[in-house]
Amino acid sequence: MRKYKKFISYVLLALSIILLAIIVIFTIITIFDMIIMKIYIGQ
């Protein structure tokens, strides 16, 4: 039971890290897209 609880906590930690990474990547892509659009419109 104790081992199982530890496993669940590790899985939740991994999922939260993956979710955070997805949010960060999405934010970076959005920012880059905005910068590229500004440069494209500016020219």
C-alpha positions in Angstrom: 0.0 0.0 0.0 2.8 2.4 0.9 4.7 1.6 -2.3 1.6 2.2 -4.3 1.0 5.6 -2.7 4.6 6.6 -3.5 4.1 5.5 -7.1 0.9 7.6 -7.4 2.8 10.7 -6.0 5.6 10.2 -8.6 3.0 9.9 -11.4 1.2 13.0 -10.3 4.6 14.9 -10.1 5.5 13.7 -13.6 2.1 14.8 -15.0 2.3 18.2 -13.4 5.8 18.7 -14.8 4.6 17.6 -18.3 1.6 20.0 -18.0 3.9 22.9 -17.0 6.3 22.1 -19.9 3.3 22.2 -22.3 2.1 25.5 -21.0 5.6 27.0 -21.2 6.1 25.7 -24.8 2.7 27.0 -25.8 3.5 30.5 -24.3 6.9 30.6 -26.1 5.3 29.6 -29.4 2.6 32.3 -28.9 5.2 35.0 -28.1 7.3 34.0 -31.1 4.3 34.0 -33.4 3.4 37.5 -32.2 7.0 38.7 -32.8 7.1 37.1 -36.3 3.7 38.7 -37.2 4.9 42.1 -36.0 8.0 41.8 -38.2 6.0 40.6 -41.1 3.4 43.4 -40.8 6.2 46.0 -40.2 8.1 45.2 -43.5 
